[in-house]
Amino acid sequence: MNKIWAYIVFTLTITPWKIIWHFKPKKGEPVVYAPNHSSYLDIPSLCLTVPYYFIFVGKSSLEKIPLFGYMFRKLYISVNRKSRSSKYMTIKEASRHIAQKRSIVIFPEGTIPTDKNPELIKFKDGPFRIAIENQVPLVPVTIPFNWYILPDKGKKIGINQHTMKMIFHAPIPTQGMTLEDVDMLKEKTYRIIRNELKKYNPQLPEKPLFCTFEKSN
């Protein structure tokens, strides 16, 4: 259903797409996908391109998206980022799905930046904790053009014609890592995604405008 919904979105907006894989995903071998987040188009882009059955982890406001919101409530993991207990239950529920051989998709930024797109903002701990606690690979994902195709302009909706490109980078193994390695994994993922963004968006400054990670409270 999600792939059908995503295909309809891309067909109606006449948006072509291209997928670049730096590894070959295997069914039954779960990973944590960590994509940058710059547009409401990111969700249908991931639904269209991520193979096999996977689980989204996202903020509760995603439940308001037409059609996808219904599926999100029924199938995926909703998190209240202001609640510690909700964050704890999110990690526990994600771990349950990984044990059932399902991959997880979670935006490390947690939200769409309000300005400076396509620059990254600070990464949160979620995807890195989930990957390390379950000892599964983390896959950085770069979405370089969605910020331009469907910019976040509040209530105004406008589509700019451009190919939607999705780059799935080589997995970062987490075997042997502990939670003390969260910041290191976060930093490595940030560098991979930002270097790729810079390749397609040369207007980005040489150095990031933001810290690469924010420490947990």
Secondary structure, DSSP 8 states (H G I E B T S, - for coil): -HHHHHHHHHHHTT--EEEEESS---TT---EEEE---STTHHHHHHHHS-SSEEEEEEGGGGGSTTHHHHHHHHSEEE-TT-HHHHHHHHHHHHHHHHTT-EEEE-TT-S--SSSTTS---B-SHHHHHHHHHT--EEEEE--SHHHHS--BTTB-------EEEEE---B--TT--GGGHHHHHHHHHHHHHHHHHHH-TTS-SS-SS-SB----
